């Protein structure tokens, strides 16, 4: 196997730029407060990590390529950092660390996912909220494996997964896994440990077989037609009831769950999707009421973005997660 260091890149300080604070009021912006993990993979152990929140990029769109999607999400983590650096700080009492990127060397996505999971394990074991930045949605399999590795010694009941997405991502892997298979892999491998709920499912984005897979796995979902402000209390109740026996919640945000008018820079754009208001109400409700252990924002494709609109959306979602 390739040298494991080929699958990792330390954080790049040059990506963290923004307005400069006044001398009498320092550290007003993300780029001035972010901590960088510059030790590479050596000494990457939970005992050596000192932070409240860990950012880890998944600089790969190999899963998108395998899924015949439009490539470019490999540069998603870079674009998000460039936008995060400009944001004002609202987390002065928290330490946020950039742990760099996991890379896909020689198209070996499986090793990439495993390296991602190993780093996430250390981040979570050190007591940090893990925030993944994609990259393709195949990140989710690596992220969940990292969560499971970190928690396997705990006496937990179940781990909930809430996915904001137009797609189930429950495709059965054929030759190999891809960006459309991560939650099938998770449920197939850890089924008794997992409860999976998808918000925003669109009929035009899912075949009959995917609905069957969802039914076979006992997956719950809320279609996009019901993801409205007038239905918000029903959505909250479904979330509460569905995850009531879960000890932790992992939240995944696929940016193609938003309409392309809001998020044009994604791997699989569509004309329908969440409104910003609906997403924000649900996301903030989760942050306030659930024991969230990990979050990721995926499928940002800067090649197709307009005025960095989608990158800014991804950055502000992460900012909210950190601030709350």
N, C-alpha and C positions, 0 to 999 in steps of 0.2 A: 504493500500500500504506500501511497505517497507520504512524504513527510507531513505530519499533522500541521506543521506551521504554515503549509501552503493553503490551509483552510481558514486562516485567521489574519486579520489586519488590525493593528493598534489604531486608536482614534487619531484623527487628523485635526490638529489645532486650527489649521487654516480654514476649515469649514465653519468654525464658530466665530462669526463676525457680526457686528451690529453697531448701533449708536453707542457713543461713549458717555459714561456718567460724569457728572460734575465731581470735582475733588471732595466737596463737602457732603456729597450724597453718593458714595461709591456703590458699585455692584447692583445697578438698577436693571440690568439686562441679562438674559440667559448666558450669553457668551462670556460674561464677566464672572459668572458664578459656577458654571459647569466644571466638574472635576473630570480629569482624564486618567484612565487606567493605562499607563504607559509601560507596564512590565511584561507585555506580551502574554503568552500562555504560561510562562514560568511563574511559580508561586500563585497561580490562580486558584486559591483555596478560600473557602468561606471564612476561615479563621483570620485571613489577611485582608478581608474586604470590610471597609468602613463607610457605609453609605445608607441612605434610606430608600433610594430608588435607583435602579440600574437600567440603562438604555443599552440595547444590543441590536446591531443591524444584521439583517439577513440579506446580503448583497448577492442575490441569485434570482434569476428568472428561468433557470433550467426547467423547473416544473411547468412554467408557462409554455416554454418551447415544446416540451413533450406533449402538452395538451393542445398544440397547434394554435396557441394564442399569439397576440402581437407582443414582441419582446421589448424590453426597456426598463422593466421594474428592477433590474439589477442596480440601477442608479437611484432607486427610491430612498434608501437611507441617507445618501449624500444630500439629496434635495430637501429632505425633512430637516436635517441638521442646519442647513443654510437658512431655513425659515425660523427654526426654533431660536437660533442665536439672536435674532432681532427682537424677540418678544420681551416685554417687561417682566421682571421677576415678581412672582406673587407667592413664593415658597421660601421665604428668607430663613425659616427655621428648619428646613430640610436640606439634606445633602443629596445632590443628584450627580450620578457618575455615568460618563460615556465609556462603555467597555469595548468600543470598536465594532468591527464587522466580522461575521463569519462569511467565508467565500466558498464558491463552488469551483473546485479545481478539477480540470479535465472532465467536466460534466457529471462528476460523481456526487449527485444530489444526496444520496443516502449517507455518505460520510459527512457531508455538510450538515444535514439534519442531526446527526449524532453529535458532532462537535457543538452545534448550537445547544442541544439538550444538556450536554455536560457543563457548559458555561452557565446556562440557566439554573441548573441544579445548585451550583455554588452561590449564585446570586440570591436564590430563594432561601437556601440554608443559612445565609448570613443575615436573614431577616428583612431583605429588601423586596419591594414590589418590582417584579420583572416586567419591563416594557420592551417588546420586540418591534422592530421597524423593518417592514418589507419593501421590496422583495415580493416574490410570489406567495400565494396562500399555502403552499406546501410548508412554509414556515410553521404552520399550526401543529403539524405532527411532531416536529422537533421541539416546539415549545411545550406541548403537553407531555412529551416524554421527559423533559427536564423537570416539569412540575411533579410528575409521578416519581421520578428518582429522588427528588427532594423530600417527598412526603411518605415514601413507602414504609417507613418505620413508624409513622404515626397511626394511631388507631382511629382512622377516619371512616365515615360512612360512605359518602359519595363526593365526587367533584363535579360541579355543574359547569357546562360550557354554554355560553350565550354568544351566538354568532350573528352579527348584523351583516346580511348578505342577500343578494338576489338569487344565489345558488345554494343548494344543499352541500355541494362538494362531497358527495357520497358515492362517487363513481367507484366501481369495482376495479382495482388495479389489474391490468391485463399483462402486458410485457413488463411494465414497471410503474412505479407511482408517479403522480404528476400533481399539478396544482388543483386538480379536481377530485383528488382521492383522499385528502388528509383526514377527514372526519370518518370516512369509512375505515381507514386504517386504525384510528383511535378506538372506534367502537368495536371493531373486530378483535382488537388486541386487549382492550381494557373495559369491555362492555359493562360488566357488573359494577364497575367503579364509576361509571359516567352517566350523566343525564344531559342530553343535548337539545337545545332549543334554538331555532333560527327565526330571526325577525326580518321580514322583507322579501320572502320567497315570491318569485315571479314565474308564472306559468310558461312564459316564453323562454325562460332560461333553464328549464328542467324537464327532462324527458319523463315518460311514464315509468321507466325503470328506476329513475331516481326517487320518485314518489313511492314506489314499491320498496326500495331499499330503506327509505325513511320509515315506512310502516313496519317492515321486518325488524328494524332496530328499536322500534318504539320511540322514534324521534318526534318531538312536538315542533310545530312551526306556526307562525302568524304570517299570512300572506300580505303582500304589499298593500292590497286594497283595505286592509284593516289597520294599517300602520298610520293612523291619522290622529290629529289632536282631539277630535270629538270622541275617539275610542280609547283615549290614553289611560283612563282608570281601569278599563277592562284589560288592557295590556299589562298594567302593573299587577293586577290580580293574577293573571296567568303566570307571570314571572314568579310572584311570591308563592303560589301554590306548587308550581313545578319544581322549584328549587328548595322547598322547605326542609327537605332531608339532606341537603348538601352542606358539607362543612366549609367548602371553598368554592369560589366562582372564578372561572377564566373567561375573559371577554375578548372576543376577536372582532375587529372592525374591518370588513372588506369594503374599500372605498367604492367599488362598483355597486354597492347597495344604494348609493345616492344616484339621482338622475344625472345624466351627462351634462346637463346645463349647470349643475352645481359642481360636479367632479369630472371634468373632461379627460383628465390625465390618468386613466386607468387601463388595465389590460383588456377588460371586456366591458366597454361602455354600453349604456342603454338609455332610452328616453324616459323611463319611469324609475322611481326610487323614492327614498326617504326625503322629507323636507328637513332642513336644518333644525327647525323648531321641534319636530317630533324626535329626532335623534337626540338632541340635547336634553330634552326632558327625561327620556328613558336612560340615557347614559349617566346623567347626574343622579337620577334615582338609584341606579345600581351602585354608584360610588358611595352614596350616603347610607344605603340599607344592606348591602351585601359584603361578605368577607372576600374581597377580590384579592387574588394572589398573583394574577398575571393579566396583562393586556397586550394586544398587538394591533397594529394598523398596517394593512397590507395592500398589495396590488397598485401602489402608486407608480405610474409610468410617466416620468418627466418628459419623454420624447413627444408625448401627445398633450401635454399640459398647455394651458393658455394663461399667460401672465402669472404663472406659478400658483394658480388658484387652488388646485388640488393639493399641492405641497403645503400651502398655507393652511388648508383645512386639516390635513393630517397633523401638522405641527400644533395647531390649536386644540385638537382632540387630545394630544399628549399633554399639552400645557394644562388642560382642565383636569386630566387624570392626576397629574403631579400636584396641582394646587389643592384639589379636594382631599 
